[in-house]
Amino acid sequence: MSLPVAPKPAPRRFHQASWDEKIIFELSTPGERGVLVQRPAPQESEALARRAGQLAAVKRSTAPALPELAQMRVVRHFLRLSQENLGADFNVDIGQGTCTMKYSPKINEVVLRTTKAMDLHPLQDEAKVQGILEIFWRTEQLLAEISGLERVSLQTQGGSAAIWSNIAMIRAYHESNGEGETRDEVITTIFSHPSNAACAKAAGYKVITLMPDADGYPDIEALKAAISPRTAALMITNPEDTGIYNARIREFVDLVHGVGGLAAYDQANANGILGITRAREAGFDLCHFNLHKTFSTPHASGGPGAGASAVSAKLVPFLPGPTIDKVGEKFVINYDHPQSVGKIAPFYGVTPNIIRAYAWIMALGAEGLRQVAEIAVLNNNYLLSQVLAIPGASAPYAEGKRRIEQVRYSWQDLFEETGISSEEIGIRLSDFGMHYWTSHHPYLVAQPFTLEPTESYSKSEIDEYVAALAEVVRECREEPETVRTAPHNQTVHHIHHDDFDAPERWAITWRAYQRKYFGAGSSQTTAPAAVADPAVR
């Protein structure tokens, strides 16, 4: 007896809440208060007075012109703004390939928001913050095991900062060997994250970029032609940002080692290989993780993130300083590293995200981490089969082969048929409450869209996403103006892109807006009279 097959879901009705909400400065009413600040005790006042004397040069002469609102109005304001957003907790957030937007368990927020964590200050004496130092240290030990490398620093605050840390250590290592001047070339690939090339270039290296072969893999013959005694490092993502895994990666690393170079593994998106393969087994000297991706801390739309730099034994002396070391039963902040590349970021690391990542790893354990990868790969390949069933979609390179945790697709066939671009499809998809991403540059895949379902989503949720995508494709053919004029159910609207190139129209803060349109030095916090052109607001 066969079981009934559940029907595929149709796109659900969606309409974004839209509030004609003013910015908080315009809501300000002089004299309103949301909280009454307690006056300091006499002894505290004396200490503050002494401190103020020491800081006389930077002391304010006037109170800050902050908005003044009652508590209820503050709550209402921010709740309304929250209703005008899409996010991982609100919608099926599949469309953010290379960024691993996944669910962050709320129990991690409970752990983080205890007073023991929330009341910490980075300048406290280390003897009084042994608990958080232990969490940092233990997280480093876990990531060292996950990568297979010797030592980890959690100081970097995101992926690009971690890549910069890698290139700084690569340079310091070669300088220590007297080869800092001669090794002036870094090799990367076109489908590795662009920050690898950007950081190497910013550090003064000549960047050699390997293009893919016919199947989408980095061309190993091009690597053989590129390596030389001038090679400082190979900086590579694997799987690349197409979702294609290079099974010959150890051969690539060995070739670079053969000419005295180092190999740095960009594992910002390690979501499909946790517990399956490690940087160590591929021979890498360095790798980095993004805790705000693979390890389930919130991505936060640009920050604060958290990175982790891992190195083999020969690069430990060059790790960013300070390090956190365990001495007996105590944890100490150790600045005694004469070969360190120094600080990559203020203080030590992004404490809230490191706590979240530690809780996530400990909750899953080794078997759970591998299950994360297995489900992420399963979800991605199921999504791949469903997207390729939509007429007009394709997945260039590695035809007929499975991908790891994401896929860079193409709407080129649909574009040639309808003239509607991938960007326009993404904008229309927001009318269904779905997020969608095209690609970072360069657009080597024509009309790209890059999807990564992660392990967070069920089959039914993936089906719902695909149904919305298929509906938009139907509209491209049958109702093209509906797509071209989107969004219709959103709080946002079409942007006049010319404004981005007109600095004279920019006013990115309230103060700048006041100065530009109402005269310099304005300190009002209430709404001014309407300007002639409301588009500037």
N, C-alpha and C positions, 0 to 999 in steps of 0.2 A: 504494500500500500504506500503510495507516494504522498508526501506531505504537501499541502497547498503552498503555492509560491506567493509570497507577499507582494502586492503591487508596488512598483517603484513610486517614490513620493513625487508629488507635483510641488513646484515652488510655492511656499507658503506666502500668504499675504503679509506685506510689511509696509509700514509707513513710519519713518523716523519722527520722533517727537520733535516739534519745532517751536521754540519759544522766542518771542521777540525780546530777548534778554539783553539788557544793557551791560556794559562792562562794570566791574565792581566800583570803580571810581565814580561813575555816573550815578550809581545808586546811593552814594554817600550823603548822609545828612548830618551836619555838624551837631555834636552833642550825643548822638546815638552810641550805645556801647553794647558789645556782645559779652564782655567779661570785665569785671572790675579787678584791676591789678593791685595786689596788696602792697602797701608801703613797706619799705625795708625797716628792720629793727634798728635802733640807734647805733649799735656797734657795727651793723652792716653799712649804715649810712656813712660812718666814719671811714670804713675801709673803701667804700666807693668814692668818697671825696679824695682820699689819698691817691687812689687809682686814677681819678679824673685829673689830678694835678700832674701825674706822670704822662698822661695822654693829652695834655692841653693842646698840643699842636694839631691833633686830629679830632678834638671834641666838637660836636655840633654846636652851632650857635642858635639854631632853631630846631623845634621838634620836627620829626619827619612828617610829611604831608600824607599820612596814611588814610585810606577810606574809613569812614565811621558808620558802622551799621549795627543794628540790634542782632542778637544771635539768631533769631528765627529767619531774618532776611539773609543772613550769611548761609545758613543751611539750605534755604530754598534756592538761593543763587547757584550753589555748587551742585545741588541735585538736578537742577534744570540743565546745567552744562553737561552733567554726566549722561543725561538722557539724549544728548545730541552727539554722542560718540558711539563708534563701533569698537569692539575689543574682544579679546579672547574669552572673557567671561560672559559675553553678550551674544555672540554669533558664531557660526561655524567658520573659524578663522584659518582656513586651509591655505589661502593664497598668499603666502609670504615665504617663498622658497629662499634658501640660504640664511634665513633668520630664525628658523625653528621656533615659531610661536606656538607654545604648548601650554597646557593647563598647569597652573602652579597651585598645588594643594593648599587649601585654606588652613590646615592644621599648622603649616609652616608659618603662617601669619600669626597664629596664636602664640607659637613659641617665640617669635620675634618680638611681639608686642608686650612681653612681660617687662616690668620695670627693670629687671636685671639687665636686659638688653637695651631698652629704650633710654635709660638714664646714663649710659656710658658716654664718656668723653675721650677723644683721642689723646688728650694731654694728661690723662690721669697717670699716676705712678703705676708702673708695671706690677708692683706688689699687690695693688688693689684691683687689678683686672686679670687675675690669673685664669678665671673661667673663660673669658673670650679669647685669651691667648692660647688656651688649650684647644678651643674649637678651631682657631686658625691652624694650629699645628696638626691636629688630627685630620683636618680637611686636606692639608698638604700631603699627609701620609697616604690618604685614600687616593688622591689624584696621582701620586707617584706610582701607586700600584696599578691604577687604571691605565696609565701611560707606559708603565714599565721602565720609566726613567728614574734617575737617582734622587733629584731634589726639585722642589716646586716653590715658586714665589707667588703669593696672591696679591702682590702690590698693584698690578695693572688694573685699570678700571674699565676695560672693554677689549674687544678683539683687535682693533687697530693699535691700541696702546701696547697690547701683548706682542703684536708683530714688530712694533718699534723696539720693544724690549729684546726680541729675538735678534734683530739686526744690530742693536747696540752690543749685544754679547758676542755676536759673530765678529764684529769689528775688533772688540777688545781681545778676543782670543787670537786673532791673526796678528794684532799689534804685539801681543806678548811673545809671539814667535818671531818677531822681526819681519813679518810679511804684510803689515798694514798698508804699505804703499803699493806693493806689487799686486795684491789680490783686490782688484777694484771692479770686479764684475759679479753680478748676481743673476742667476737664471730662474725664471718662473714660467708659468704657462698661462695661456690666454683665458682659460676657464678656472684658474685659481682666483681667489678673491682679489680684486684690484688693489686692496691695501698692501698686499705683499710687494707689488711693483712700486706703489707709491712711497712706502716707507723706505725701501731700498734706494729709490731715487732721491728722496729727501735727505738721506744719509750720505749722499754723494757718490753712490755706485752707478756704474753703467748697467742698465737692465737689458737682459736678453730674454725675449719672450718666445716660448715654443708654441707653435700652432698645432692643432690636432691633425692626426692622419684621417684617412677616409672613414674610419669607424669611430672617430671622436676621441681617441686616446692621444695623449701627448706623444709626439713623434720621437721615438728613441734615437733614430738616426740623426735628427736635428740636435738632440742632446749631445751625441757623440761629437758632432761637428762644433758644438758650442764650448765644451769644457776645455780648460787649458790651465796652465799654472797661474793665470790671472783670476780663476774662479774662486770667489769667496764662499759662495753658498748656492744651494738649490733651495728655493722657497716655494712649496707646492701644497695644494689642497688635494686630498684624496679620500673619499670620492670628490671629484671636481664639482663645480656648481651646476653641472648638467645632471648630476646624480650618477655619472658613470664612474665605476671603480676601476682603477688601474691595477690589475693583478701583477704587473711586472714592476711594481714600485721598488722592491728591494734591488732590482737590477739598476734602476735609475740612481738610487742612493749609492750603490757600490761604485758606479761610474764616477760620481762626483767625489767620493772618498779617494778614488784612485788617483786623482790629480791634486789631492790635499785640501779639497773644499769641505765645507760642512753642509748638513742637510737639515732644514727646518720644516716641520710638519704643521701646516695650518689645520688644526682640528677644531676650529670654531664650531663646526657642525659635525659632531661625532655621533649624532643621534642614531645612526644606522649601524654603527660598528662597536658599540659598547660591549665589552665582555667577549668580543669575537676576534678582534685584532688590535694590536697595540703599536705605538710608535717604536718601541724597543725591537719587536720582531722584524720590523721593516728597516732597522738599522739607523734610525734618525738620531741626531745629536740633540735636537731641541724640538719641542712642540708647544702649542698653547691650546687652551680650551676657553670657550666663552661660557661662564657659569650662567649667564642670562639667556642662554639658548639650551644647550644640551642638558644642563643640570637644573632646569626648571625654575630658575628665579625669573621674575617678570622682566620682559624685554624693555618695557618702559619707554618705547618710542624714542630711543636715543639716549637714555640714561636715567639714573645711574646704572651702569651694567657692572660686570665684574669679570676679570680675566684671570687666567692662571698660566704661568710660564713654567714649563718643566724642562729639565736639562739632564744630560748624561754626566757621568762623574767628572770628565775633563773640563766641563763648563761650569761646575758648581762655584768656583771662585769668582765668576763674573756675574752671578745672579744679582738682580736689583737688591739694594740694601735699604734698610736693615733686614735681617732675617729673624725669624722666631725660632729659638733653639730650646730644647729641653735639657736642663742641667740638673741632674738628680731628679727630684720631684717637683722642681720649679720650672717655669717658662720665662725666658728672658728675651728682650729685644736686643739683638746683637748688631752693633755697628762696625765691628772689627773685621772688615773685609777689604783689605787694601786694593784688590783687583776688581772690586764690584763696579758695575756701570753706574752705581748710585741710584738715587730715587727716580722712579718713573712716574710717580704720582704722589700727592701729599699723603702724609701719615703712612699707614700700612696697607689698607685695602678697604673695600666697600663692605663694612661690617654687616648690614642687614642682608645683603645678597649672599654673603659667605655663610651666615647662619642658615638661610633658606636652603642653600645647596647642601650643606652638611646634613640638615634634617632629611632632605630628599634622598641622599645617598644612603644614609643609615636606615631609613625606612624600607628601602628596596633591598639592600644587600646585594651580594654578587650575582645571585640568580635573578633577582629582580631587574638589575641593570641590563643583563643580557636579554631578558624578556622585553624590556623597553625597545631595544634594537630590533628584535625579531618582529614585534608588532608594528613598529614604524616601517620596516621594510615591506611587510605584508600589506599594510594600508597603502603604501606608496605604489606598489605594483598592482593592487586592485584598482586604485584611482587611475593609473596609467591605462589599464585595459578599458575603463569606462570612458575616459576622455578621448581615446583614439577611436571609439565608436561614434563620436560626434563628427559628422561630415565637415571637412574644412580644417580639422586639427591634425597635427603631426608631431612627432618627437624625433627631430633630426639626430643622426649618428646612432651607432650601435643598434641598428634596426633589428627588431625581433628579440633583443636581449633585455633582461631585467635591469632595473636601476636600483640604487640603494635607497636613500631617504628622500629624494626629490627628483623632479624632472624639469628640464627646460623645454617647454613645448613651443610650437609655432602655429600662428594663425595665417601664415603667408598665403595658403591656398584660398582661405576665406577672404582675405584682403583683396586678392586679385579678382575674386568673383564679385565682391560687394563694395569694395573701396572703404570698408570700415576697419579701423585699426585696432590693434590689441589694447591700446590705451582707452579707446572709446568703449570697448567691451568691458573693461575693468570698471569704468565709471558707471555704466549701466548696471553692472552686477551689484553695485552698492545699493541700488533700489530694491534688491532682494535681501538686504541685510548681510551681504557676503563681502569679505575682503578678498582682494585680488592684487597680484603684483606682476609687473612686466619682467624686468630684468635690470641688473646693473649694467653699465657700459663695459666693454663695447658690445653693440648689438650684432654679434656675429651670427646669432640665430635670428632670422628675420621675423618681425612681428611676434616677439617672444612673450610667453607668460610662464612663470616659474611657480609650481605648486609643491607644497610639502605638507602632507597630512599629519605627520608625527604619529605617536602612539595614542594620542589623546582622544581620537575620534572613532566612533563606532561605524560599522558598515552602513547603517541607516543614515547617519549624518553625512558620510561621504556621498551616498546616493542623493541626498537632498542637495548637496552642493553641485553635483553633476547635473541634476535636473534643472537647477537655476541657470547653469552655464549653457545647457542645451536650449533652454527657452530664449536666452539672449541671442544665441546663434540663429534660431528660427526667426527672431525679429530682424536680425541683420539682413535676412533674405526677403522677408515678407513685410516688415514695417521698419525700414531703415531709419526713418526720421525719429522714431521712438528712441533708438539707440543714439543717434547723433545729437539729440537735444537733451539727453539725460545729464544729470539725475533729475528725477521727478518726485521721488518720495523722500528726499533727503533735506537736511538743513543747509547743505552746501549747494553751490551753483557753479556754472561755468565761470572760470577765471579768465580775465583778459590778460593773456601772457605778456603783452607789451608792457604792462605795469611792472613786471619783474625787472625790466631793463630801463626803468625810469626812476633813478634815485631821488629826483626832486619830488616824487609822490610818496616816498616811503616815510612811514612814521611807526616804528616798531615798538615803541613804548608809549605809555600815557604821557610822560613828560615831553618826549619828542613830539608827540601829536600836539600838545598844548603850545610848545614853543613854535612849531611850524605854522600853526593856523591861528593862534591867539596871542602871539607875542612872547618874546623871551622872558624868562623869570617868573612865569605864571605859577602860582602855588595852589590854585583852587583845586578842590577835590570833588566838587559838584559838577554836573554836566554844563558845558558852555552852550551858547546858542548854536543852532544848526549851521553847518558850513554850507557854502553854495553847492559844493559837489559832494554828495553823501558817499560816493565811492571811495573817498580817502579814508573812511572810518572803518 
